Amino acid sequence: MSQLDKIVAAYRIATQYPALISARILDCSKASVNVHSVWVQRVLERQAKTRFRQTVFSDYKTYTLTSPPTDITNELISAHSKSSKYFCVVREIESGKDIKQYLEVWANCSLVKNYDLSALDVHGKIYADAEFGTLEWSPDETKIVYIAEKKVPKSEPFYKQKSKASADKDGVDNSDTVPGKEYDWSQDWGEQLVGKITPVLVVCDIKTDTIDVLSNIPNDVNPAAATWTPDGKGVVAIGYTTTPRKLGLIYCTNRPSHVFSLTLSGQYNVLNSNSEQLSVKTPRFNLNGTKLVWLERLAGGPHHSCFKLMSCNWSTKEITTVVDFDTKILQINDEQLPFYGLYNQGIPSRSWLNDDKTIVLSTPQGGSIHTFAIDTESKDIHYLPITKPFHESVSVLDVCNDVLVCYKSSLNKPGQLFAIKILSTFEAYDFTNISINEISPSHCLPNSDNFVVEHGYNLYNKPTTIFYGPKNSNCPLIIWPHGGPHSSSLDSFIAQAAFFIQIGFAVLFINYRGSTGLGKDYVESLLGNIGDADVKDVYNAVQSNPMWSNRKLVLFGGSHGGFLVTQLSGQYPSEFKAVCALNPVTDLITMFGTTDIPEWDITEGGYNYSEVDSLANSKDVLMKLADCSPCKNVHKVQAPTLLLLGEKDLRVPASQGLAYYHLLKKHGVTTRLLMYNDCHPLSTVAADMDSSINTALWFKKFTSDDSE
């Protein structure tokens, strides 16, 4: 078998495992549980992804598949009613050149309602993305709330010759057609939210078969993530402020927003008014509707950082802080465990234990995802020992009757679903004694016993490095800094990392200063220091261990990770054999005027975006951005550099990589550029396969003995 055939075979193996989208407990008792789950899987032969649904039954010892996997690729979003009597689906169907949307209601094993939303023409397309997407049944199971694009009047040229038949008709109402508005530009929410301009809250009443857009939301507020109030007479939602402008929303938890309530009759009320601008996420009611909780931080600043967990007494509207920003020490049996704060960007729709005061959620912590039970009254935080601290990742997806459904994975093991029973006495829950039961197949990578995942405290006495690779091997090492910069590398399954390991590489992930999951101060310490502190952290982490630094080293990273690998190859030109940068930031000055997140440049440079109108009037800012940019050191680069770009990328436009490519060519550096019909993450099946295999071939070529 040729080297290329082996690499392609390894890619097929690493990408064959389905990944979980969602899971819900349909019913459960002390003796058994039924779980419905939705998965996504790549189909390389079709160059596409397929989504499927399945249901399992478990007696907490073994599990049985009760329905075969069913393809639901054309389902946009779906929701069960509280009693599970009803199930609604938004389905997309191709109709000629158009894609039509239908709202389906299922009950008693049949389709009982089907609304042709395109024909009804009450609103535009329904949103199903993670930022705005909403589909929820009212408590009495008679209504469905969702979010869709606002209907806009049709437009036509100022002069358009009409057919004689229409001209002869008397009394024809053309009031919904506005001349001369065809080319009006409206700002959307940016990268991966293209065309999402003006979301509206919509309620479908299945008793009266009416669909109505809720009114009285201010014009400069865009609703998102709505949930019904306990009495079913209104909704609670997030309101994103759109003035003075929209800034790209995906991956950004710092956008000005508030929690509001809106009755069906149109009474609008802001719940968390504050003298300071705030940013909020996922409001959730407890089981009996007496408390509303949400995640909250100050608006502005780094794109992602530590959240507070807030609680609102729904009767008095008194708001208290349950979990603050500060790092805590949790006592677990005879050991102490640092708790670095909350960095989860959402809370499961159902997340409360039966005592109705304890909420279960998962959050990144030092290179892993840990799951915690938080008492909203005593404010005690309990670690759930589903896995060893700072090893693997466990995320809770649903909670019902003191049973959790969790998804666990690690770099060396694909994800698996578990049902977890929280045991209790009459006095309290025993969070140290939990029952863990698998409810989906356990998958293993080939020769997984030959590989090791090691968490290290190589920087600042914090869990900041994750090494993944063959045991007792001196194989080439891929240095892989994450993007963001305010995100983190986690010990969870990454198909691309597994692919690299399978073909003879090791990988080192570094949570440098600015990473989340290690304290609010750690996140904010990078502001004003990008291109310096983060670069040094990555380099110093590698140098801290001779078992790493003495290998052949290559660099791989995307977005801010691409920024870092191009910085490293310029600042330490003789250290690395090859570089692969995916949609890298290379010039912060030109990035400012072309990205959907212009405030990123200013904030990371250490300045206040609200005080900077243009770089032409801000000499200090201009010079700082120039000094931070990888293109500053491009003349020093020696390592052959592969650039992977998405022509639809609005976050880091392809012009960043193109300009860097031309500079590399100018200075005689071996380079290649691949341009994909994709956006920022290059996550389509075609782009991922081609870019991953080309990266592997690039690294193989320049780490082989022949390349020396």
C-alpha positions, 0 to 999 in steps of 0.5 A: 500500500502506498503512503497516500493510500495509507493516509487516506485509509487512516482518514476514513478510520478516524472520521467514521464515528458519529458525533452527538448533536442532542439527547433527551430522556423520554421517560425514566424510573428507578428501574429503567430509562428511555433515551432519544438521541440525534447524531451526525456522521460524515458520508465520504462517498457522498461528500456530505453529512447525514443526521440520524435519530435513534432510541434506546432502553436501559435497565441501568445494566444493559441497553437495547436499541428500540428503534433503528437509526432513522435518517433525519437530514432534512429536519431543521429543528425539533421538540417534544412537548412536556408530556411527550404527547406531541412532537414537532419538527421543522422540515426543509424540502426542496421544491424546484429552485426553492427550499420550502419549510414545513412545521409538522406536529406529530401525535399518536404515531401519526402526523396531525398538523402540517403548516406550509410556512412558505405558503402562509408567508407570515415570516421568513425562514425559521432559525435553527442555529445555536445562537438564536434557534428556538422551538418549544412547546407551551406548558399546556401543549397548545402552542409552539414558539420559534424564531424566524426572519422577519417578513420584508416587503417585496420590492421592484424597480421604479419603472417596471412594465406590467402585464396588460391583464394585471393593469386592467384589474381594478382594486388590485392591492400592491401596497406590499410592493415597495419600489426602489428598495431592491438594493438596500443593504441590511446587516446580518449577524456575520460568520455562519449567520449570513442572511439572519438580519431581523429575527422575530418571535413567532407563536403557532397555536395548534388549536386555532391553526394561527401563526402570529408574530409577537409585537412590542419588541424594540426595533434595536433588539433582536430576540434569541433563545426563547423559553415559555413563562411558567403560566404559558402567557408569555416568553422569556428570551435574550435580547441582543442590542443592534446599535450602533452596529451588529458585530459577528455573534458566533463564538462571541459571548460578549455582545450587549444583551439582556433577559426580557419577558414578553407576554402574548398580549405584547407587554415587554419588560427587561429583567436584568437592567443594570448600569453596566452593559451586560451579556447573557446566555440561555435563560432557564426556569426550574421545574415548578417555575419559581426560579429563572437562571441565566449566564451573565458577564460584562459586555465587551472585552474578550470574545469569551470569558468567565460567566456568573450564574444568576438566579431570579425569584420569578415572583419577586423578580429579585436577582442574586448571584449563585456562582461568581467569577472567582476561583474556588477550591472544592473539597472532594473526599480527601482531595482538593480540586480547583474550580476555575469558574463557568465557561459553558456557553449554554445550559441544557433545556432540562437541567434541574434535579428533583429538589428543584434547587440544584442545577446540573451543568458542564463547563471547561476546566483546565483542558477537560469538561467537568460536570457539576451540581450547583445548589442555587440556594446554598451556592454549594458546588459539587463535582460529579466524579464521572471521570478523573479530574482534568482527564477526558470530557463529560457534558450533561445533555438532559436531566429528568427525575434525577437521571442525567444523560451525559456524553463522554469522550477523550482524544483517544476515544470517540464519544459515548452516551451514558445514563447517570443516576444521582443517588439520594437519602432523605437528607441530601444527594450523595454526589460522590456515589453515582451510578454510571451506565453506558447507553450507546456503543463503545468505539475504540480507535485502532491500536488505541492502547499504543497511544497515551493522553497526558495532561501537564502543568507546564505553565503557571502551575496550571493544567495547560498542556495535553500531549497525545501520541504513541507511547515510547516514540520519538515521532514528529510532534505537531504543535497545535495551539487553539484559536480564539484566542479565548477558547481552550484545547480539550481532552475530547475526541477530535477526528483530525487529531486521531487521524494525525496520530494514526499516521505516525505523528504526536500532537501537543495542545497548549492552553496559553495565556488568554485560554478559557477554563483556567480563571478570569484573570488568565483569560484577560491577561492576554489583552494587549499582549497578543503576538508576544505572551501567547507566542512565548507560552506556546514556545516555552511549553514545548521547551519545558520538556526535552521529550518534546523539544528534541523531536522534529516539530511542525506547526498546525493551527486555525484562526488565532491558532493560525496567527500563532503558528505564523508568529512562531515560524517568524519569531523562531524560524529555525525551530520548525520543519513545516507550518500549516495555517488554516484561515490565519490572522496575518495582518491586524491592520487590514483585518480591522476593515474587513472582518465581521469582528473589527473590535477583536483587533482593538480589544486584543491590542489592549484598547477600547473599541468604543474609543476608536473610530478609524485607524487613520485617527489612531496612530498608537493603535495603528502601530500596535496592530502592526507590531502584533501582526505575523507579517512583521516577521515574514522575512525571517520565515524558513519553514515551508508553509501550507495555507488553507483558506475559505473563500466564504470566511467572514471572520478571517477573510481569505485576503489575510492568507492571500496577502501572507502567501504573496509575502512568503513567495516574495521572500523565497519560502516554499509555500502552497495555498488551497482555497475552499468554497467554505467559511471559517472552520472549513468543516464541510466534508469535502474541505475537511477531507482535502485539507486534512490529507494535504496537511498530512502529506505536507508534514510527511514531506518535510519531516522525512529523512529525505527532506533534511 
